[in-house]
Amino acid sequence: MAWMRWFLAGHAVPGMETFVDGVYRRSLRLDHGPAVVSCRFEDTAVEVHTRASDSRDIPTALDKVRRVLALDVDATAVDAVLAADPALRPSVEDAPGIRVPGAFDASEVLLRTMIGQQISLGAAATHTARLVAALGDPVGDDDGQDDHGITRLFPTPAAIAARGADILTGPRRRVTSIAAAAGELSSGTLDIAHGNVGADQERALLALPGVGPWTARYVSMRLLGDADVLLDTDLVVRQGAALLDIDLSDTARWAPWRSYASMHLWRTALLARGLTIG
């Protein structure tokens, strides 16, 4: 669980997410109203609590948590394939059961990925927090706010399409591309969802201004739960591969778990930079 804890903590956006004392909390926009989920990470388990404005949404909230934490993945099968490669075996032994984080919401994962392109995690969180504060609907859980500290939802695509360009800062082309993608999502012209076919979804994403192969593949990996996406153009993945003397043009031996190999390579590079993942 250490990798998942690090990922969620590192990407947490103030206002809609927190990670404090081993507990990850975030807001969710569900069919019958907002909810806040809390995930307390233990060594081999996760304790989940949900505060929902309507109890009918609790099963949906729990399903989203299962998907994001990849709890249904056969980690033993993944580890067996990746550990058969001598170059990856030490990482697998050091971080058994590593997971690929899923996505709570289709529109959110695309728009947050676009916001975070080519900037640091901290900068991405700052930009996204500004958007959440300005355009996110209130959670409306005044009784629980002191406990969970969550005040707003991630903005709707319609809100970002209408006002996102006024809130976001940075290169004008990138800001315009984010607002345009939100418009496509809001109108239904762009349909991305958990059940889509990967190749079709990637083609649709690549047709958007500001979306390249890395973004399309990363979104498919997280949104569709595609276990066999090798992020071989990712700078950090490539650094991890170089540290382990791995040729990323020859990775058939990792199939069908190349998304998980990408996580190990990410982790290898980040540890080499001195980050603590645990």
N, C-alpha and C positions, 0 to 999 in steps of 0.2 A: 504493500500500500504506500510505501514511501514515495514512489514516483508520482502516483496520483495526488498525494498530499502536496508535493512540491508543485505540480502542474496547476492545481486549483488555487493554491496560495499565490503562486507567481502571476496568475492571470486575473486575480480578483479585482473587480472594479468597485471603488467606493460608492456607496449609495444603494447598490443592488447586490453586492456580494461582500462577505467578510470571511476571513480565516483567522480565528483567534483560539489559542490554547487547544489546538488539535481539532477544532470544530469548523467545518465549512458551512456557511449559510448563504442562501440566495433567494431572490424573489422569482416567482414564476407567474406568467400570464396563462390562466387555464380557462376552460370553457365557461365556468360559472363565476369566475372572479379571480382575484389574486390569491397567491399562497406564498408561504415562506417555508423552505425545507432546510433542515439542519442535519448534517452528517458528521457524526463523531467517529473519528478513525481510531481503531485499535490495531494491534499488530496484524491480526488475520481476520478482522471483521469490521463492519461499519454499522453503527447504530443510527437509524434515521427517524427523525420526527418531522411532522408536517403540521403547520398552522394554516388551514385553508378557510377562506371565507364561506365556502360551501363544501360540506363533507363529501358530496358526490365527486369532487375533483381529487380526492385523496388517492384512489387507485392510479389515476393518470400521473399524479406527481411521483408516486413510487416507481411507476414504469419508467419515467424520465430519469430518475436517479439510477435505476438498474442499467439503463442504456449508457448513461454518461460514465458510470464506473465500470462498464463492461463486465458486469458480474456473471453473465452467462457464458463467458468465454472459457473454453477448456485450457486453462493455463498450463496444465501438465503437458498437453499435446504441443503447445507452442514451445515450451522450454525444451522438450525432447528434440524437436527439429533444429532449433537455433543452437543448442549446446553441442550438436553434432559437428558444428564448425569450430575447429580449435581456436580461431581468432575471436569468436563471440563467447566461447564457453566461460571465460572468467567473469564476464559481465552477467551472464545468465545465472551463474552460481552466486554472484554477489547481489543480484536483484531478481530472484525467482518470482514468477507470476506477474511480471510487469504488464501493465495494461495500456491500451490506446484510449485516451479520453474520447467519449462520444460527445453528442451535442444535445443541449436542452431544447433548442429551437432552431429550425432551419434558417429563417431569415437572420436571426441573431448571429449564428456562427459565420455566415457569409459576410455580413456587414462588419462584425468585429475583426474578422480576418483581414478585410480590406483596410480597415482603420489601422491595423497593426503592421501592415506591410513596410518592411525596410526601416522600422524604428524599434527601439528597445521595448521590453515588456512594461517598464515603468512609464514610458512616454505613451504607449498604447492605452494603458489604464487611465492616465490623466486625460487624454482626448476623449475616451469613452465615458469617463465619469462626468465630464463637462456636458456631453450629449444627454446622459441620463438625468442630470440635474435640471437641464433646461426643458427636455421634451418627454421624459419618462412620467407615466401616470403614477400617482401616489399608491402605495400598497394599501394604506388605510387601516393598518393594524396598530392603532395607537396603544392598545393594551400590551402588545408584545414588543413594541419598538425598543424599550429599554433593555429587553433581553437579547434580541437579535440584531438590533442596530440597522435594519434594512428599511429604507424609506420609499424607494421607487422601483418601478419596473423598467426593463429595457424598452426604449421607445418603439412604437409600431413603425413598420416601413413607411406608412403614409405620413407620419409625423416627420420622419427623417427626410423623406422626399420633399416635403413642403418647406422645412426650416433647417435641415441639417447643414446646408451650405452656409447658413448664417452663423452657425454655432462652431463648426469644426474649423480648425486652423491647419496650416501646412500648405504644401504645393497645391495650387488651384486645380490642376488637372486631377489630382487624387481626390480632392474634396468633391469635385464635380462628378467623378466616377462613382463615388459612394452614394451621392444623392440620386444619380441616375439608376444605379442598381436597386436602391430602395423604391424608386418609382416603378421599376419593372416588377418588383415583388408585390407592391401594393396593387397594381393593376391586374395582376395575375398573368401578365405576359411571360414572366419568368416563374416557373413552377419547380421548386426544389423541395424534396421531401424525403423522409427516411426510407420509403419503399421504392424509390426511383432506381432505374438501371444506371449503373455507374458511368458507362461510356456515353449514354444519352445526356446525363446530367452534366458531365464535363464539357461536352460540346456546347450545351446551352450556356454554361458559365463562361467559356472561352469567347463567346460572341459578345460579352459585355466589355465595354471600355474599362481598362484598368485591371482586368483579370487575366493573368497569365497562367501557364501550366502549373506552377507551384501552387497558386491559390486554388485552382480548380481541383487539383489532386488532394490537397490538404483538406478542403471542404468535403470532398467525397469520402476520404478516409474517416473523418469524424462524424459526418452526418449519416452516411450509409453503413458505417461499421465495417467498411471494406478492410479486411485483414491483410490484403496483399498489395498495398501501395508502398512502393519504395520512393521515398522523397530524396531522390539522388541529385536533385539540383539545389537542395537546401544547403546553405553554407555550413551550418553547424553539423548536419549529418555528414557532409564531406570531410569536415575536420575530424569527426569521430572515426570515420573510415581511414583517414590518413594515419591517425594515431595507432590504429590496429593493423595497418598495412593491408587493407582490404580494397580490392578492385570492385568498384560499384557497377562496372559493366558486366560482371559475371556473378549474379546472385540467385540463379535458379535454384540452388541448393536450399535457399531459405523459404521457397514457396511451400505452402500458401500463406506464410506469416511474415511477409516483408514489411508490413506496417509496424510489427512488433520489433523487427530488426532495426527499423528506423528509430524507434524509441531507445533501444540500447545504444545506438550510435550517438544520438542526441545526448543521452546521459553520460556517455564516455567523454564527449567533448566538454560538457558543462563541468564535470568533475575535474577535468584537466585545467579548467579555468579557476579552480578553487572554490566552486559553489558547493554548498552543503545540501545534499538531497537526502532527507530522512525525517 
